[in-house]
Amino acid sequence: MRTRPQVCQALLFALALQTGVCYGIKWLALSKTPAALALNQTQHCKQLEGLVSAQVQLCRSNLELMHTIVHAAREAMKACRRAFADMRWNCSSIELAPNYLLDLERGTRESAFVYALSAAAISHAIARACTSGDLPGCSCGPVPGEPPGPGNRWGGCADNLSYGLLMGAKFSDAPMKVKKTGSQANKLMRLHNSEVGRQLEEELRTLNTLPALEQKASHLRPRAGGDSLRAPSRWRGGAGPRGQARDGALAAQPDALPCPQALRASLEMKCKCHGVSGSCSIRTCWKGLQELRDVATDLKTRYLSATKVVHRPMGTRKHLVPKDLDIRPVKDSELVYLQSSPDFCMKNEKVGSHGTQDRQCNKTSHGSDSCDLMCCGRGYNPYTDRVVERCHCKYHWCCYVTCRRCERTVERYVCK
């Protein structure tokens, strides 16, 4: 007969299997790293919050990357809050890292977004740090193989996305490779969504960079036998389009490189003019990453159209497949989730909902920030606010601007 402590332990273990501990995004707690911590000695790695042992080892062997990764954590949090400022779920729980609520602990649509964004953020930050010369282990990205167009020439310093993807995946995926850290289904879901985030960083990328990435990762090869938990960046199973698994099945492919189709995108052409008196007769161009906020906006669109999946046996292995089998197969570019989310209307810490009481809403909007949707039909309270802003600005030769300070009253609304 089990004692009471044994029963409690069994219940806690069952709950952990059901929810899946979100080790994969606990590293976002690095955003709280104090400025006083120099991060210039290997013993500092143990003082960082939210890291699993594999990430601590990566910290020790790549100490020069840690300031960039800390920056990535902060940028990911800001991008998430900005992207969801007009939604009932406003990503405020991301700031609780590493002690999340159930909205991010479980395999929800919200956790799918955060995993994708955090994976994109770390690759984005590392790629840009290479360009700025902050990292001794990398330099500018390769010169594109295609011609830049009439009047343009390749130059400058391109963001080194290959290095960013390689090192970013090593760090952000490390927690999902740890044994006994939640269910297999949760691991597959999180690895897939992380790869979706990285693919966004790749989608404007040209195919001519694939050999360089393959050379850097040539030591990574699929292991024979067993279920590997490497990022599912390719499809397995049947002989469908692009190697897609039958019935939309999603399985992990061990140590796989990102699929070649995704290596077309995330870098955009940026140019600077040269010429007499600003004539712009010649433009020097390079490939640079779009801003992280743009990546977050794209991922938000994918969040809204995410596919619910289940972990189902297919052949000799289990795969993530769409819950509704009559819909189209899961694409490698879309977010997937395992558990439905609440409506986030009322405060309920058990499900990770902060509610929308006292949230500001837009009376004239017809979108997600409208008072009708944001307040869940409970109504809203108006209040007036005094806003001070610059006005009547005048340019003086040469060269300064003077402005007056004007005050106006605006009406705002908050949910009951």
N, C-alpha and C positions, 0 to 999 in steps of 0.2 A: 504494500500500500504506500502510495506516495505521500510525502509530507507536504505541508503547505508551501514551504520555499521551493520544493521541486516542482509543484504545480505552477507556481508563479513563473519559474524559469522556463517551463515548457510553453506557457502562454506567451511570454515575451519572445521566445524563439519563433513561435508560429506567426506572431505579428511581424517580426523582422522578415520572415519569408514572404509574407503577404505584401508588405509595403516595399521592401527592398531598400536597404540603407543607401542614401545617396552620396556615397564616398566620392563619386566622380566629380561633383561640383563643390565639395567642401574646401577646395583650394581657393575658392573665391574669397575666403576669409583673409587671404593675403592683402586684400584691399585695406585692412585695418593695421597693416604693418607700420609700426612707428617710424618716423623719419630718423630717429636717433639710432636705429639699427642699421649699421653701415653695410651689412651683407658682403663683407670683404674677407671673411674667414669661414672655413667649412663648419666650425662649431656653431655658427649663426643659424645654420639650416635647421637644427633641432629646436630653435626658438620660434620658428614659423608655425602659425596655426593652420590646421586644416589639411596637412599633408599626410599621406600614407608613407610607409617606409620606402617604397620604390621611388616616390617623389623626393624624399629626403636624400636618397642616394644620387638621384639625378641633379639635385641641387648641389651636392658636394662635388660632383664631377663637371658641372657646368655652372659654376658660381657666377660667371659673368652674365648669365642669362636672367638671374633672379630679379634684378631691378626692372627688367622689361616685363617679366611675368607678373610682378606686383602691379605694374602700370596696366597690364592687360586686365587684371581682376577689377581694378577701379573703373576702367573704361567699359567693361562688360556690364557692371552694375548701372552706370550712368545711362548706357544705351538702352538697357532693359526698362528702366524707369521712364525714360523719354518716350520709348515706343508704345508703352501701355498707359500713359498718363490719362488717356481718354477712355479707358476700359474699366469695367467693374473690378477685375483683377488687375491691379496696377503695378505688379512686380515689387511691391514694398517688402515682401517676405524675403527677397534675395539678400537684403541687408542684415538678416539674422544669421548669416553664415558664420560658423559652420553648423549651427544648430537650427536647422530648417523646420518648418511646419509641414503638415501632410500634403499641402499643395505641391511641394517640391520633393517630398520624401517618396511619394507614390509614383507610379508610372502614368502620370497625367499629361494632358496636352500642354500644361504650363511647364512641367519639368522638361518636356520634349523641346520646347523653345529655349529654355535656359541652357540645356546641354549643348544645343546647336550654337547658340550665341557665344557661350564661353569658349567652345572649341575654335570658333571663328576668330574670336578676340585675341587668343594667345598666338595663333599663326599670323594674324594681322600685325600684332605688335612686334613680333620677332622679325618679320619681313621688313618692316619699316626701320627697325633698329639697325639692321644690316646697312641700309642706305645711309643712315646718319653717321655711320662709323662708330657706333657705341659698342659693337660686338667684335672682338678680335677674330672670331672663328668664321666670319663670313664677310662678304663685300657686296658690291652691286649685283643686281640680277643680270642674266644674259641679254645680249642684244638680240631683238627679234629677228627671225629669218626673213620675214616678208618685207618688201620695200615700204617706207613710211608714207609715200605719196608725193605728188608734185610739190616742190618748194619746201619739203621737209627733209630732215636728216636725223638719223638716230644719234643720240648723245646723252648727256646728263648721267643720272644714276638711277636705274630702275629698281623698284622694290624687289627684294630677293625672296619671292614666294616659295621657291623650292625648299630653301632652308627653313623658312617659317613653317611650312607644312610638316616637314620632317621632324623638327624639334618640338613643334606644338603638339603633334600627335603623340610623341613619346611621353610628354608630360601629362597632357589632359586625359589620355586613355589609360595611364598606368593604374589608377584605382580600380578600373573595371577588369583588370587582369589578375587582381588579387583573389585567391580562392576563398570561398565561404563569405562573400560580401553581398548577400542577397540572392534572389532567384535568377536562374538562367534567362528567363524571359525579360526581366528588367535589364540585365546586362546587355542582351542583344538589342533591346530597344534603345538604350542609352548610347551604345556604340554606333548604332545606325544614325541616330539623330546628331551625334557629334560629327559624323562623317558628312552629313547634309550641310552642317555649318561650314566645314572646310571646303566642300564643293562650291559653295557660294564664293569663296575666296579664289576659286580656280576657274570659274565659268567664262571669264573673258581672256583666259590664258591660251596661248598658242600651243599647238601640239609639239613644236620643235623643242620644248623644254622637257618632254617626257624622258628622253635618254639620260639627261643629267640627273633627274630624280631617281630613275631606276639604278643608276650607277651608285648613287649615295646610299641607296637602300638595298644593294645587291646581297647583303648578308641576311636579309629578311626573306625567309622562304616558308611556305606552308609546311606544317608538321604533319606527319602521317599518323592517322588514327585519332580517335577521341574528338570531343567538341572543343574547338578553340574559340576564344572569345576576342579575337582580333576584330577591328572595325569592319563591318560588313560592307566594304566599299564596292564589291562586285556581287553579281547574282550567281546563284548556283542552282542546280537541280535539273532542269530540262534544257531543251535546245531552242527555247523561245528567243525573241528578239534581244540582241545584245547579251546573250547568255542568261536571260531572265529565268528564274525558276518557275516551274509549272504552278498554276493557280496563284500566282503572285506571292509565292513563298519567299520569305526573307531569312537567310541564314548567315551566320558569321563565316567569313573566309579568312583563314589564318594568315596574319601578316601580309595582307593584300595591300598593294598600292592603290591610290585613288583611280577610279575607272577613267580610261583615256578620254571619253566624251566630256568629262568634267574639266579636263585640262584646257578648256577653251575660254574660260571666263573669269574674271575678277580683276584683271588688270585692264586699265583703260589708258588710252593715249593722252599724255599731257605734253604741252608744247610751250616754248618760250620764244618770243619774236626777237629777231636780230635785223639790223638794217640802218641806213642813214636816216636820221631824224624820225626814228620809230616807224619806218616804212614797212617793216615786217616782210622784207623780201626773202628772208630765210628763217625757217623755224627749226629749232632744235627740239627733238621730241624723245620721250622715254615712256615706258610703261609703269604706271603708278596705280596703287590700290585705291578703290573708292573708300569713302569714309565709313567707319564702323556703324555710324547711325543709319547709313543707307543699307548696309547688310542687315541690320536689325529690322528695318522697314520691310525688306524682302522676306525675312524669316517670319515676320508677323503675318504676312499674307499666307505663308505656308502653314502657320499655326492655325489660322482660321479655316483652312481646308485640310487639316491633318486627318489621317486615316486611323480608325481604331482597329487594332490587331489582336489576335490571340496566339498563344503558343501551342501549336498542334503538331502531333507526329505526322510526318510525311516520309514514307520509306523507312530508312534506318535511323533518321535523325528528326529532331523537332525543329520546326521553323516558325517564324512569325508570319502569319497569313491574315488577310483582311477578315474581320469578324463576319461581314456580310460577303459570302463567297460569290454572289452574283454580280458584284461590282468589278470594275477593272482591276488588274493587278497593281500591287504597290509599286510605285516608281522609286528609283534610288535617289530622287531629288526631293521627296516629300517627307514631312515629319510624320511619325507614327506614335501612337500611345496605347496603353493597355487598359487604363481605368478612366471612367468618365469623371468629370469635375462637377462640383456644385455650381449653383448659379451665382455665388459670391454676393448675394443680396444682403444676407444677415450675418452678423458676426458669429462664428462658430470655430473655435480654436481646434476642435477635434478634426475638422476637415481642412484646416488651414485657411479659413475665410475670415477676413477682417471686416466684411460688410461694407456698405456704402453710406452709412449714416454720416452726415457732416461733410460728405464729399461734394466738391463744387461741380455744378452741372451747367450746361448751356441751354437756355430756354428756347433759343431760335434754331438749334441744330436738329437734324433728323438722323444723326449718326449715333455711334455708341456713347458719345458724351452728352446726349440729349437728356433733359431732366426726366423724361418718361422712362427711358431705358436705364440710365444710371441710378435712378431712385427706385426702380422696380415697382412703379405704380404707387409708392407711398406718399408722393407729393414732395414739395420743396418749400423752403422758406427764403424769401428775398431779404437782402440787406444792401446797404449802400456803402461804397468804399471811395475814399478820396485818393486820387492818383496824381502825383506830381511828375511832370515830364518836361523835356526841353521843347521850346517852341520859338517861332519867329527868329529862326537862325539866319545869320547874315555873314557872307564871306567878305573878308577884308584883304586887300592886296598889300603886301604879300607876306605871309600866307597863313592866315588863321581865321577861325570861325567863332563868332560870339552868338550866344543864344539866351533867351529869357527862360524863366521857369514858370510854367503854367500849371494851374491846378484845375482839375475837373472831377466831377462826381459821377461814378458809374454804378449801375445796379448789378449785383451778382446774386447767385442762387446756390443754396446748399440743400442736400437731400435731408428729408426728415428722418 
